[in-house]
Amino acid sequence: MSIEVQGISKAFGKNSILRDVTLEIPKGELVALLGPSGSGKTTLLRLIAGLEAADQGRIVIDGKDATHTSVQERQVGFVFQHYALFRHMTVFDNIAFGLQVRPRKQRLGKAEIARKVNDLLALVQLEGFGNRYPAQLSGGQRQRVALARALAIDPKILLLDEPFGALDAKVRQELRRWLRQLHQTLEITSVFVTHDQEEALEVADRIVIMNEGRIEQIGTPHDIYHYPANPFVYGFLGRANRFEGPFDGIGQLPAHSPFVGYVRPHELEVTRHRVEKNALQATIQHVYAIGPIVRLDLKRAEANEFFEVEMTYERYQELNLQPHETVYVRPRTVKVFTGEKGLVSAR
Amino acid sequence: MSTISTDHPVSAVRHTARVTTESPVMRGVLIGAALVFLGLFLFVPLVAVFAEALKEGWETYAASLVEPDALAAIKLTLLTAAIAVPLNTLFGLAASWAIAKFQFYGKQVLITLIDLPFAVSPVISGLIFVLLFGSQGLLGPWLEQHDIKIVFAVPGIVLATLFVTFPFVARELIPVMEALGKEEEEAAVSLGASGWQTFWKVTLPNIKWGLLYGVILCNARAMGEFGAVSVVSGHIRGMTNTVPLHVEILYNEYNFVAAFAVASLLAILALVTLVVKSVVEWKTTLHLAGGEQNHEH
């Protein structure tokens, strides 16, 4: 089912959480709401679910206005950040809950409920766990129970609030891949909230980047990463160096033109000698040489600007760099943004 | 190697144990003092109540309990508790729900108001009802015109008891509900459960031990309340006397055996309350431990 969010605004007291947010999610897509904490992404998710009411705007689910329908009627599967499993019920009863609270006429028979719950247990790879209580499960297992419970009601859309936020790194990796596969099998329109750009880039079909209650950019992971609409998106998706003009250090632009440019640390090339005449001169402040990627902290000569460079360990050894040495730096690409208009020039 | 590594923490523990523990003599003195105090102020009086009640044998004991005025007092006390406890349970549920799950203006004021009966002397609480509903009171003339008796009658006693006991359930439930948060309820609603289903299937099972604890305390106080009830009751024998008031009347008449016999009922109530309370407390800790585990990631 498709989801349309039209001009939604929401405030808690005097705090404006969402400001005129408009968003369209086509049927069957897996969409990530990505943004720093406080950007309004969880509130937007709760609004779609009907757990919060909007101050302004409309929510349309599957072509029907759902702005004023109750949570129960919307039939959305919601997976909570801390799972919110019913702690006094077994895993089986947790998953069966949504089926058992249906009005008597629509309720399935006991045997049918049991069959459905067992199917779901198999789907989330927890066969044989039906009699356990949530307290007896690991974090990853609880997360999967929460997902099975949400899927039990045959939801029109699946909403997940920081689905992997409370898990350790290894389990998170596994579950990410698993969710991706599950989405491909079920083909259910899904929205998940995350503050982890890597997670969003890896899992989602499309990413919605949010900041301070507004949408900064919507696009595929590829587009968002390679064509960020503004400095916020650029900075949020990875490490970024900011260079402020006017200066003639960066070759592709006319000398002395005032501008602000952004370069990722791995897009800077370091040489020991001035190869090109417009390379930046800098001194090495610090070297972090742990792991396959070496990070250098550099200070630009004749300016109080600091920036980061990343290179492979091989390249680092080849250059034989030492702290406090003077080196020359040349960017391979630069992103330049002007005002609100977005991308102006990139190579 | 392994012996060294296991030895080390043990000796460290021993060392800290020596530092933080008092000498055996000091320990003995402290425990002894606590026991003597408990014995003097709790155990001896309890024994005295039963000894005095049974001084003239079981028959006199039983006779003073089934005597009509005593029976009337017991009935009135049970009736009062039967009205006050369910009402305050409902009130406590509603108030704690509102406070724990919603944000609204005046929340702090509501919490303070709930505590008011704890802060006010019971005698004053009783007097308030006399001033409101008594014949000289604010609503007195109107009540008289309509032939409604509140003060010096059963309604007054119930009202006073309601007032005095109303913080117990709410006080017990507010922290429990706040600790639970509202995610489980939201999950239930998102799965299609109605408000009632959510309450019966999700909220109530989670708060049941806290609720029971509050109800027990509320009941103990409702049956044992003296001050406020004394002011509004009028002490009409067989009519407006509760068990605690009946004990006082008998005692003032130098009818010690009967007084202590009736008092022993309250003592038994207290003992039963204590036992149930410890069981519930034990269950609550188990439940909370399970809950905490549930939130561990």
Interface residues (C-beta under 8 A of the other chain):
Chain A: A49 G50 L51 V71 Q72 Q75 V76 G77 F78 F80 H82 A84 L85 F86 R87 H88 F97 G98 V101 R102 Y133 P134 A135 G139 R149 A150 A152 I153 A166 L167
Chain B: E183 E184 E186 A187 A188 V189 S190 L191 G192 A193 S194 Q197 K201 V202 P205 N206 G290 G291 Q293 N294 H295 H297
